Amino acid sequence: MRKHTSRQVIFAMALAGSSLPSYRQAETILTMFDNFNLDGVFSSWVSATIDSQANGYSITASGYGSGYKALTPNIDATGETNIELTVSVTGAGSPGSPVSGPIVSLVDADGTFYNYAWYGQPQGTHVLRASLSAPTFTSAAGSVPSLDMSKLAFFHLQDDPGAYSGQYTITFQLLRLTGAPGPSITAQSYNPDTQQFSLTWTSLPAKNYTVLYSPDLATAFSPLLTDLPSGGSSTSISVTVPSGDAGFLRIQQQ
């Protein structure tokens, strides 16, 4: 199982000076469900058929079931505003009829327990989204009001098929949080004589960063520098660009 946070900014620009479009993106991936397992299961999932593979986590069951996963260490998803779950669902119902009701619960370190439900899903693959500030229901308020996005301690997966009484298979494929702004570039320069690229970006305190490079985007990004400590609200680095006058850099929060 891969469980990590990823916030990154990609510079799509010619290093020698001619500009190309650039873009930023940010996300916190809680899991891609590759070779994933829950720490505990409840209700119908206790006797369910569970299949954990590299491309998803599948549960075949009937009726309501649930399970939980501890996030150790706690995940810091500060700034994220939305939750997104990708699932595939099959069942015995007629086309378009509800066979599944996926629910994701997020629990912070002080016990706040928010649930995000997408009831009445038909067969097919679904990308389900909700605002983190608007849970479907709350199971526990915790000792501190609202969900502390800086200290996510658990997530729970559930399926409530409602009136559908047949067997279903739900395959979890991706669970991520989105909406936080990526690093903002405040200064950049390139010296063609030394092939040095200098870069300053907004950062988060106590985080580490990786600089990755690709000569043409058709080639996979590879690390140039890793484990760069944050400079606080702003971080600066200088790196030697391998191929000289063109390329692409990616800044990734570890």
Disulfide bonds with the S-S distance in Angstrom:
none
